[in-house]
Amino acid sequence: MRKYIGILYFFFMIFLYYMTKNNNIFLLTVSFSLVAIFMNLFLAFDYKSALKQYHKQENYYLRDKIFKCYLLMTFIVMLFLGIFAYLLGSIMNIDKLNIINLIAVSFLLNSIFVKIMSSYLEVVGYKKIGTNLNEIFFLITIVIDIIGVILSFKVFKLNDYWGVMFIYLGGIIAFIFVFLTLFFTIFRKHNKNIIKNKEKIRINYLKEYGKVFIKKDSAMLILKIIKPFYIYFSIIILYYVLMNKYNYNYYDVGRMITDTYFFGIIIIYVIYLIIKSLYISKVNSLIVELKNKSVKAESMFNNLINKVVSFLLRICVVLSVISGPFNYLLFGNNYNIIFYLVPLLFFYLLYDIIVDVSLACNENKRVLGVIFSGILVKMIFEIELVAAMYRMGYSLVFGSIMSNILGYIISMIVGLFFIQRKLKISFLNNFNTILNIIYDNILLCIVLVLFTLIVKVDTNTLGSSILVIVFYLMVTGAYLLLEKRIKKFRNDS
C-alpha cells in the first residue's frame, strides 16, 4: 500500500503544479525543505521495540506509560523545533514565513504521532490497523489537500499564503479524524491495565525516550540531516542573492526556486528512488562483506561502482536529450525544469552509495569528515557559482545546483580516500574500466545529439512529446543492442 500512496503523492504534486501555475507558493518550498530536515530526525526511530519488550513481559501498564511518554516527549521536542522554526522565519524577514513554518512543524508532529500510534497498535494486537495506519493517514491527507487546493486557489482564489496554509492543514485535519476514530473505537474501549507487583518498577522515561531519539550511530543521524540541508541552504541563499544582488522581484524568484527545488527535485527524487531500488540489495551485500572484512570486498565495490556509473550515465544522457518533451509531458510548459537537475541525479546517487560504504567501514570521525567536507565546500562556493552562471549567461539556478554537485564530488573524493586507506582497495585497477564506460556513453550522446538534427526535441503538444520520448527511447534501445552485439563479436573473435 505504501507504494500506491507514494504514486498518489507524485500525481498530487503534478496536480498542485497545475493548480498553482499562476501563484507563488515559495512559502511552501521553504517551509517544506525545513520540515524535511526535521523529518529525517524521526524517520529511523524504532518506537516499536521498547513497547514490544514490555508487552512480551506482560508489563502492560509500563507499555502504555511508555506509549504516552513517547507522545509527550515527541510533543516537547517538536515544540522546541516549532519555536526554532518560527524564530528562523522571523529572522529571514520573508512575509508570513514564521507562521507557515509553525504550521508545517505542526503537520510533522501529527505525522510522528500517527507513526507512534501505529507502532502501539501493532504491539497490542491490532496489527492490520497498525500496519496500514500511516498509509490511511496520508491517503486522507491527500483527499483533503486536493479539496483544499481547488477551493483556495481556484474557487475562492485566496492569497497564496492562505493556500499554502491549507495544504498543511490537510494533514492536521486528517490526524484529528484518525485520532478521534481510534479513540472511540479502540483506545477508549481498551481496558485499563492493573499495576501488578512485578510491574512496580521505577522507570526513567527520559532515558527510555533517549533510546529512541539518540542513536548510537551519530554519523548516520547527521547524514540524514545534511542531505536535505543541501536543498534548504540552496533555497535560502538563492532567494537572497536573486532578490538583493540581481534585483529579481519576489514572484519571479519564488516561481524559479519552487519550480526547481520543489517540483523539479520531486521528479528527480522519484527517479533516484527507482534507480536505487535496483541496486540497494547489492549495496547491502557489499556492506555486509565490508563489515566481515571479506577478500571479495574490493571486486564487489568496483563491480558495483562500474554498474551504477554505466547505468546512471545512460539514464542521464537519455534524460538530458528528452528532458524538454518529458518536462512538457509533466508540466505542460517550455521552461525546462528537469534539464539542469539531471547532473544532480548522477552525482547524488553516487554520493549516496559512497557515503553509505564509508559508514560501514570507517569510524564516525572519518565519516563526519566525509559529510562536512562536502557541505562546507557547497556553502563556500554557492554565491560564486551563481555569479559565474550570471557572467556566462546561464540560468542562475544552475549555479546553485553546481554548488551541490561540487559538494557531492568533494565528499565522494574524501570518502573514497578513507575507503582506500581502510580496505587497501586499488582504484587504479578500475580506472580503465571507468574510462571505457564514459567512452561508450559519449558515443551514445553523440548518436542522440545527431538524431536531434532530424527529430527536433522542442515540442509544444502532449502528443508530440510522447512521440519524441518514444522515438529516442527506441533509438537508445537500438544503440545498446548494437553495442552488446559488437562487444560479443569482439569477445568471440
NORHU-V978203 format. One record per residue. N is the residue number from 1. RES is the residue in one letter. PHI is phi in whole degrees, 0 to 359 (999 if undefined). PSI is psi in degrees with one decimal (* if undefined). D_CENTER is the distance of its C-alpha to the mean C-alpha in whole Angstrom. Layout:
n=[N;N]
res=[RES;RES]
phi=[PHI;PHI]
psi=[PSI;PSI]
d_center=[D_CENTER;D_CENTER]
//
This chain:
n=[1;2;3;4;5;6;7;8;9;10;11;12;13;14;15;16;17;18;19;20;21;22;23;24;25;26;27;28;29;30;31;32;33;34;35;36;37;38;39;40;41;42;43;44;45;46;47;48;49;50;51;52;53;54;55;56;57;58;59;60;61;62;63;64;65;66;67;68;69;70;71;72;73;74;75;76;77;78;79;80;81;82;83;84;85;86;87;88;89;90;91;92;93;94;95;96;97;98;99;100;101;102;103;104;105;106;107;108;109;110;111;112;113;114;115;116;117;118;119;120;121;122;123;124;125;126;127;128;129;130;131;132;133;134;135;136;137;138;139;140;141;142;143;144;145;146;147;148;149;150;151;152;153;154;155;156;157;158;159;160;161;162;163;164;165;166;167;168;169;170;171;172;173;174;175;176;177;178;179;180;181;182;183;184;185;186;187;188;189;190;191;192;193;194;195;196;197;198;199;200;201;202;203;204;205;206;207;208;209;210;211;212;213;214;215;216;217;218;219;220;221;222;223;224;225;226;227;228;229;230;231;232;233;234;235;236;237;238;239;240;241;242;243;244;245;246;247;248;249;250;251;252;253;254;255;256;257;258;259;260;261;262;263;264;265;266;267;268;269;270;271;272;273;274;275;276;277;278;279;280;281;282;283;284;285;286;287;288;289;290;291;292;293;294;295;296;297;298;299;300;301;302;303;304;305;306;307;308;309;310;311;312;313;314;315;316;317;318;319;320;321;322;323;324;325;326;327;328;329;330;331;332;333;334;335;336;337;338;339;340;341;342;343;344;345;346;347;348;349;350;351;352;353;354;355;356;357;358;359;360;361;362;363;364;365;366;367;368;369;370;371;372;373;374;375;376;377;378;379;380;381;382;383;384;385;386;387;388;389;390;391;392;393;394;395;396;397;398;399;400;401;402;403;404;405;406;407;408;409;410;411;412;413;414;415;416;417;418;419;420;421;422;423;424;425;426;427;428;429;430;431;432;433;434;435;436;437;438;439;440;441;442;443;444;445;446;447;448;449;450;451;452;453;454;455;456;457;458;459;460;461;462;463;464;465;466;467;468;469;470;471;472;473;474;475;476;477;478;479;480;481;482;483;484;485;486;487;488;489;490;491;492;493]
res=[M;R;K;Y;I;G;I;L;Y;F;F;F;M;I;F;L;Y;Y;M;T;K;N;N;N;I;F;L;L;T;V;S;F;S;L;V;A;I;F;M;N;L;F;L;A;F;D;Y;K;S;A;L;K;Q;Y;H;K;Q;E;N;Y;Y;L;R;D;K;I;F;K;C;Y;L;L;M;T;F;I;V;M;L;F;L;G;I;F;A;Y;L;L;G;S;I;M;N;I;D;K;L;N;I;I;N;L;I;A;V;S;F;L;L;N;S;I;F;V;K;I;M;S;S;Y;L;E;V;V;G;Y;K;K;I;G;T;N;L;N;E;I;F;F;L;I;T;I;V;I;D;I;I;G;V;I;L;S;F;K;V;F;K;L;N;D;Y;W;G;V;M;F;I;Y;L;G;G;I;I;A;F;I;F;V;F;L;T;L;F;F;T;I;F;R;K;H;N;K;N;I;I;K;N;K;E;K;I;R;I;N;Y;L;K;E;Y;G;K;V;F;I;K;K;D;S;A;M;L;I;L;K;I;I;K;P;F;Y;I;Y;F;S;I;I;I;L;Y;Y;V;L;M;N;K;Y;N;Y;N;Y;Y;D;V;G;R;M;I;T;D;T;Y;F;F;G;I;I;I;I;Y;V;I;Y;L;I;I;K;S;L;Y;I;S;K;V;N;S;L;I;V;E;L;K;N;K;S;V;K;A;E;S;M;F;N;N;L;I;N;K;V;V;S;F;L;L;R;I;C;V;V;L;S;V;I;S;G;P;F;N;Y;L;L;F;G;N;N;Y;N;I;I;F;Y;L;V;P;L;L;F;F;Y;L;L;Y;D;I;I;V;D;V;S;L;A;C;N;E;N;K;R;V;L;G;V;I;F;S;G;I;L;V;K;M;I;F;E;I;E;L;V;A;A;M;Y;R;M;G;Y;S;L;V;F;G;S;I;M;S;N;I;L;G;Y;I;I;S;M;I;V;G;L;F;F;I;Q;R;K;L;K;I;S;F;L;N;N;F;N;T;I;L;N;I;I;Y;D;N;I;L;L;C;I;V;L;V;L;F;T;L;I;V;K;V;D;T;N;T;L;G;S;S;I;L;V;I;V;F;Y;L;M;V;T;G;A;Y;L;L;L;E;K;R;I;K;K;F;R;N;D;S]
phi=[999;300;297;293;295;299;296;298;295;300;290;295;295;296;301;297;300;293;289;246;303;258;244;246;255;303;300;293;299;294;292;293;293;291;297;298;293;297;300;291;291;254;301;268;290;255;286;288;301;295;299;294;300;288;294;294;277;63;270;294;297;294;302;291;294;292;302;292;298;301;295;294;294;297;299;295;299;291;296;295;295;296;297;299;296;295;295;298;297;291;296;291;59;259;307;70;294;298;293;296;301;296;292;297;294;297;300;296;303;297;296;292;302;297;297;294;295;295;296;296;296;297;289;276;118;259;297;296;293;298;296;260;297;300;294;297;301;289;294;297;300;299;299;295;297;300;297;297;296;298;292;283;264;247;278;270;49;286;302;306;299;291;298;295;300;293;296;287;296;303;292;292;295;298;295;301;297;296;296;297;297;292;296;280;261;233;300;292;276;293;301;289;277;279;286;270;304;289;266;284;241;289;229;270;293;295;293;298;290;299;298;271;279;258;276;295;271;295;297;296;296;296;299;297;281;293;305;286;295;309;290;299;297;300;298;294;296;299;301;290;293;293;286;264;267;249;58;287;274;299;295;297;297;299;292;297;291;295;300;276;266;238;292;296;296;298;298;296;293;296;298;302;297;296;295;298;298;285;242;299;295;291;296;297;296;297;298;298;295;294;294;275;54;285;288;280;301;297;295;295;295;297;296;297;299;299;294;293;298;299;294;297;300;296;299;290;297;294;296;296;291;263;299;298;296;295;296;294;298;275;248;67;220;265;281;282;289;280;307;289;269;300;300;297;302;299;285;293;292;297;302;300;292;294;292;299;294;298;299;284;238;227;286;303;299;292;295;297;297;298;291;283;298;292;293;294;297;301;294;290;264;305;293;294;289;297;296;295;295;296;292;273;85;268;299;294;298;296;297;295;297;298;294;297;299;299;298;296;297;298;298;294;297;296;297;296;298;292;297;297;291;285;256;57;275;262;282;296;296;259;295;297;296;298;298;295;297;297;300;300;282;295;298;300;298;297;299;293;295;297;292;292;287;261;249;294;265;277;237;223;224;294;297;294;297;296;297;295;299;298;299;288;293;293;298;297;299;295;298;295;294;296;299;296;292;297;296;293;295;295;294;291;285]
psi=[-31.0;-38.7;-40.4;-37.0;-40.3;-42.3;-41.6;-41.2;-36.9;-48.1;-28.5;-38.4;-38.6;-43.8;-43.6;-37.8;-47.2;-35.5;-27.1;21.6;-36.4;13.4;167.7;103.2;37.3;-34.6;-35.7;-42.8;-47.5;-49.7;-38.4;-37.8;-33.5;-44.1;-32.2;-34.7;-47.7;-39.4;-38.4;-15.3;-30.6;-16.4;-38.9;5.8;135.6;86.6;-24.1;-33.3;-51.6;-41.1;-42.3;-36.9;-48.4;-30.3;-41.8;-31.3;0.5;24.7;68.9;-33.7;-48.6;-36.1;-47.4;-35.0;-40.1;-36.1;-46.7;-34.1;-43.8;-42.6;-45.7;-47.9;-36.3;-40.9;-43.1;-45.8;-45.6;-27.0;-44.9;-40.9;-36.9;-42.6;-43.3;-44.7;-38.9;-47.2;-38.6;-43.3;-36.4;-41.0;-37.9;-16.6;36.8;122.6;125.1;4.2;-34.8;-42.4;-44.1;-40.1;-42.4;-42.6;-37.1;-40.3;-35.7;-40.4;-44.1;-40.6;-45.1;-38.3;-41.0;-39.7;-42.5;-40.2;-41.8;-43.6;-36.9;-39.1;-43.0;-44.5;-37.2;-39.8;-41.2;1.5;-4.2;61.2;-43.5;-44.6;-44.8;-41.4;-36.2;1.9;-43.6;-43.1;-39.1;-43.9;-48.5;-30.3;-45.0;-39.5;-44.4;-45.1;-46.4;-40.3;-41.4;-46.5;-44.5;-41.0;-45.1;-45.8;-44.4;-38.3;-26.5;-41.4;-60.8;-14.5;55.6;168.6;146.9;-35.2;-43.7;-36.6;-44.1;-40.2;-42.4;-27.9;-43.0;-34.8;-23.2;-43.9;-36.1;-42.8;-40.1;-40.1;-44.1;-44.0;-46.6;-44.8;-46.1;-39.2;-45.9;-35.9;-46.9;-22.1;-28.4;-59.7;-43.3;-34.8;-12.4;121.5;136.7;130.4;135.0;137.8;115.6;162.2;-42.8;-11.7;-6.1;72.0;130.5;133.4;136.2;100.1;-32.5;-40.3;-39.6;-41.8;-33.3;-30.8;-29.9;-41.2;-39.8;110.5;146.6;-35.6;83.4;-32.4;-40.5;-41.1;-43.8;-39.3;-41.5;-31.3;-40.4;-37.9;-53.7;-19.0;-32.6;-48.2;-44.8;-45.2;-40.7;-43.4;-47.9;-49.3;-44.4;-40.4;-50.6;-35.3;-46.6;-38.0;-44.0;-34.5;-37.2;4.5;37.0;153.2;163.7;-40.8;-47.6;-41.6;-45.2;-45.5;-41.2;-47.7;-40.5;-44.4;-38.6;-55.6;6.1;-69.8;-45.8;-44.1;-36.3;-43.5;-47.8;-38.1;-36.9;-44.1;-41.2;-45.4;-39.4;-47.3;-42.6;-36.1;-26.2;-24.4;-3.6;-37.1;-38.3;-37.5;-44.6;-40.1;-40.6;-42.6;-39.6;-45.0;-36.9;-42.8;-31.1;0.0;46.0;150.3;-16.1;-6.4;-42.4;-50.8;-38.0;-41.3;-48.3;-42.3;-41.0;-48.8;-42.3;-46.9;-42.2;-45.8;-45.0;-49.5;-43.8;-43.1;-42.9;-44.2;-44.8;-37.7;-48.7;-44.0;-35.1;-41.5;-42.6;11.1;-34.2;-60.5;-33.5;-41.1;-41.9;-36.9;-38.8;-45.5;-10.6;27.2;168.3;-0.4;109.5;95.0;-35.8;-34.8;-48.8;-19.0;-9.9;-46.5;-32.9;-39.9;-46.8;-51.9;-31.6;-40.1;-41.1;-42.9;-44.2;-45.6;-46.8;-39.1;-39.2;-41.4;-39.7;-39.1;-34.5;-28.2;7.6;156.8;165.6;-36.9;-43.8;-40.5;-38.3;-34.8;-39.5;-46.2;-50.7;-25.0;-41.2;-47.8;-32.4;-45.6;-41.5;-45.4;-35.9;-42.1;-1.8;-57.3;-39.1;-38.5;-34.7;-43.6;-37.6;-41.6;-35.0;-43.7;-32.2;-6.8;14.5;171.0;133.6;-26.8;-32.0;-30.6;-41.2;-42.6;-41.0;-33.9;-36.9;-46.3;-42.8;-41.2;-42.6;-41.1;-45.2;-44.2;-38.8;-41.9;-46.7;-41.6;-44.3;-35.7;-45.8;-37.8;-42.7;-41.6;-37.3;-43.6;-3.2;39.4;135.7;107.9;-18.0;-31.6;-23.7;-0.3;-44.1;-37.0;-43.4;-41.4;-41.1;-38.6;-45.0;-42.4;-46.1;-39.7;-25.4;-41.1;-43.0;-42.4;-43.2;-42.9;-47.3;-39.0;-39.8;-37.5;-23.9;-18.6;-21.3;-51.5;106.8;142.8;-2.9;114.3;154.9;13.9;158.5;-43.5;-46.0;-33.4;-44.7;-43.7;-42.1;-43.6;-46.4;-41.7;-49.4;-28.3;-37.7;-41.0;-43.3;-44.0;-42.5;-40.8;-46.6;-36.3;-43.1;-42.2;-41.5;-42.6;-38.8;-43.7;-37.7;-40.1;-41.0;-41.9;-37.3;-31.3;*]
d_center=[19;16;15;17;16;12;15;16;13;13;16;16;14;17;19;18;18;22;23;22;23;26;24;22;19;18;19;16;14;15;15;11;10;12;12;8;10;12;11;9;13;14;12;14;17;20;22;24;26;28;29;30;32;34;34;36;38;39;38;37;38;36;33;33;34;31;29;30;29;26;25;28;26;22;24;26;23;21;24;24;20;21;24;22;20;23;25;22;22;26;26;24;27;25;27;25;22;23;24;21;19;21;21;17;17;20;18;15;19;20;17;17;21;20;19;22;24;23;23;27;28;27;29;32;33;30;28;28;27;25;23;22;22;18;18;21;20;17;19;22;19;19;22;23;21;22;26;25;23;26;29;27;27;29;32;33;31;30;29;25;25;26;24;20;22;23;19;18;22;21;19;22;25;23;23;27;28;26;27;31;31;30;33;36;35;34;34;37;39;38;41;41;41;44;44;46;48;45;42;44;42;41;37;35;32;30;30;29;26;26;25;22;21;22;21;23;20;20;18;15;15;15;12;10;11;11;8;7;11;11;10;12;15;15;15;18;20;20;21;24;25;25;27;29;30;30;31;28;29;26;26;25;23;21;21;20;17;16;16;14;11;11;12;12;8;8;10;9;6;8;11;9;9;12;13;12;14;17;17;16;19;21;18;19;23;23;22;25;27;26;27;30;31;32;34;31;28;29;30;27;25;26;26;22;22;24;23;19;21;23;21;18;21;22;19;19;22;23;20;21;24;23;21;23;24;21;20;23;23;19;20;24;25;26;23;21;17;16;19;18;14;15;16;13;12;15;14;11;11;15;14;11;15;17;16;15;19;20;19;21;24;25;25;23;25;24;20;20;22;20;17;19;21;18;17;20;21;18;20;23;23;21;24;26;24;24;27;28;26;28;31;31;30;26;24;23;19;19;21;18;16;18;18;14;16;19;17;15;19;20;18;19;22;23;21;23;26;26;25;28;30;29;30;32;31;32;30;33;34;31;31;33;31;28;30;31;28;27;31;30;27;29;32;29;28;32;33;30;31;35;34;33;36;37;35;33;29;30;30;30;31;28;31;31;28;27;31;29;26;28;31;28;27;30;31;29;30;33;32;31;33;36;34;34;38;39;38;39;42;42;42;45;47]
//
